[in-house]
Amino acid sequence: MTDASGDRVPIEAQSVLAPLTRSAIFLVVTIREGTAAADIARDAVTGVSDLVKSVGFRDLDARLSCVVGIGAAAWPLLTSQPMPAQLRPFTPIGGPVHTAVSTPGDLFFHIRADRFDLCFEFERLLLSALDGAVDVADEVTGFRYFDARDLLGFVDGTANPVGSELVGDVIVGDEDAPYRGGSYVTVQRYVHDMAAWRALSSEQQEAIMGRTKADNVELDDAPAGTQSAHKTLATITDPDGTEHGILRDNMPFGQPGAGEFGTYFTGYARSPQTIDRMLLRMFVGFPAGAYDRLLDFSTPLTGSTYFVPSLPVLEGLAVEAPDLT
Ligand code: HEM
């Protein structure tokens, strides 16, 4: 496999680039103190591929996969290998009105399949393998909503990179040679104020998103220096014109009876700085103050960042246990 610049990357990346599925579970856990908990957590994460086989083989058409992300605080508990070059805890971003919060998370599991029962069964067995070693910090069940719409009613994911751009945007290359084939993932659980959103006209909603609602056509950018749409604030371009994309697999979740309507944001990138730059433009605004109006209707309740090692690195953790005594 090669990226856009022709760099070779190992083909054994985790299933980061898996196609969108109908169901997903987003599971964030913290590892308890002590060597015994770290040992159990290490065994469980290195056994994830086998567990995917055990559960996924029961219906191969349902394409079960699980990506494992490791947070900055957990890395030294699991391995004596050096930290991936850009692995840091998620830093909160305070804007004039809204804040991107940072919340606890040592391990992130992105469980995807076209059948919810496979996701459920996989999570059940995974948590039983982690029993006694972790506490669940966040657990969200996502579902695909009509033609890949979020609960705000817009098609979500259209501008994801495809083809040769995909690997170049998402997978670590020679800039961090020991961790080639890895990726970084940032997740945030957003809840929406649906009453306030529905009080807007479709035209107002479209101006906030930067796309038409019914047929998903991109709108022109607003003139420089005025209020930008979400799609413009989330576009990162260097002064030399290089664009930095990310791979999103946002999913709706919710519980209408409890008044909960949300979007679980999941962004994979070759560098976590790309997502930090997007968040800065969204929360602080560009120009400063002209923040993303999507945030007036969407509040992040969580935020955390992880490194997603390639499969050989993940499985190698089993033989690289650090001395924690
Ligand atoms: C574009 C929804 C949060 C990054 C979009 C689009 C929608 C959308 C509907 C336009 C269609 C598409 O290209 O997918 C949402 C919702 C969010 C959310 C409902 C949370 C409540 C975020 C966050 C980031 C982000 C936190 C990054 C940190 C992007 C990017 C694009 C995009 C990169 C594509 C821009 C382009 O090149 O056109 N989002 N988004 N989004 N969003 Fe979001």
Boltz pocket constraint, residues with backbone or C-beta under 6 A from the ligand:
constraints:
  - pocket:
      binder: B
      contacts: [[A, 150], [A, 152], [A, 154], [A, 155], [A, 156], [A, 157], [A, 158], [A, 159], [A, 160], [A, 188], [A, 190], [A, 209], [A, 211], [A, 230], [A, 231], [A, 232], [A, 234], [A, 235], [A, 246], [A, 248], [A, 250], [A, 263], [A, 265], [A, 267], [A, 275], [A, 278], [A, 279], [A, 294], [A, 298]]
      max_distance: 6.0
